[in-house]
Amino acid sequence: MRKDRSGSFVEIANISNTNFTDSNNLIPNYTYRYQVITVKGTLESTPVNGQGVDTRGIKGDNTRSDRVDGRDLDNLARHYTLALADPNFDALIDTTYDGIIDGSDLIDIGANWATTY
């Protein structure tokens, strides 16, 4: 489970392996909070908490082109003011992980403008 923008843990995978890598719409350099729960039949373990940071990529590169450029700015403009509850909300554009695409996310694009990975 991963803590979402509203502060609740949501299931991101249900696996039988002992290894899992979360690669679902991750914002670079943001600390994600996780819970791992083992299940056997109807029994569940106590949740184990952990955290992780994706160090790949550039904050503001919402198109994942490895460069912060006009495409990222255009993508932000097309989703500007959308909130988490909106069906067209794009988690990769919300670089501040606050549940709304706004000026704070624009600042991340401006701060990393023309940066390449």
N, C-alpha and C positions, 0 to 999 in steps of 0.2 A: 504494500500500500504506500501511496505517496500523499503527503499533505498538499492539498490543492490551494488555490488562491483564496478560498473562503475560510481556510483554517481547518478543514475536515480531512481526514484520511480517506482516500478512495482507492479501490482496488485497481492496480495497473496490470497485474498478471496473476494467473493461477497456474502454477507449474508443478511438475513432479521432479524436476532437476534440483540439484543443490546450488546451481549457478544461475544468475539472471543479471542482465545488463539493461538498465533503463535507458532507452534512446528515443523516448516519445516526447517530441516538442520541447527539448531542453534549451534553456537560456544559458549561454556561457557565463561563467563566473557567478552564478547564483547558487546558494546553498539550499539543496533540497532535503527535506526531512522524510524519512521512511520508517515504516513498521513492517516487520516480517512476522508472520504468524504461521506456525505449522499446524496442519490439520490431518487427523487420522480418523476416518469414519465420522462420528459426531463429536469427537474431542478436539479442542483447540488449545494451543499453547498460549501462555502469556505473551503479549506482543514484545518483540525486541526492537528497540529504537536505534536508528542510525542516521547518518547524513552523508551526502555526497555532493561534489561540485564538478560540473562539466567544464573542463579547461580548454576544450576544443572550440574553435570558432571565435567570432568577434561579436560583442554585444552591439546590437543595432543591425546586424546582417540578417534580417528576417527572411530573405529569399534564399539563404544558405548558398550564396555564390562565392563565398570566401573573400568578399569585398563589400564595404559599406559604400553604397553609391545611390544614384538616382532611382534605381529599381526598388530599393528599400524604402526610400522616401515616398515614392508613388504608392507602394503597398500600404504604408502607414496612412497616407492621405485617403485611400479608398476605404479604410477601416476606422478612421478617426472617430472618436467618441463611442465606439461600440463597447459594450460591457459584457462580462462573462455570460450573462443570460441570453445575449443576442445569438441567433443561430449562425451568423456569419463571423462571429468572434474568432480571431486567429491567435492562438496561444503564442506563436513565435514572434508576433509583433509586440506583444505585451512584455517588453524587456524588463520592466520594473516588477513584474509578477504581482500586480495589485488589482487585477481584475477589470481594468479599463484601459483602452488605448487612447492615450492623451499626450499632453505636452511633455510629460516625464519621459515617455518613450521616444519622443522627438529629440530630446536632449541627448539620449544615448546614441542616436544616429549622428547628430551634430558633433558630439565629442569624439566619435570614431570615424568621421567622414574621410573617405579615400584610403582608409586603413585596409590592408590585405592580410590574409591569414597565411 
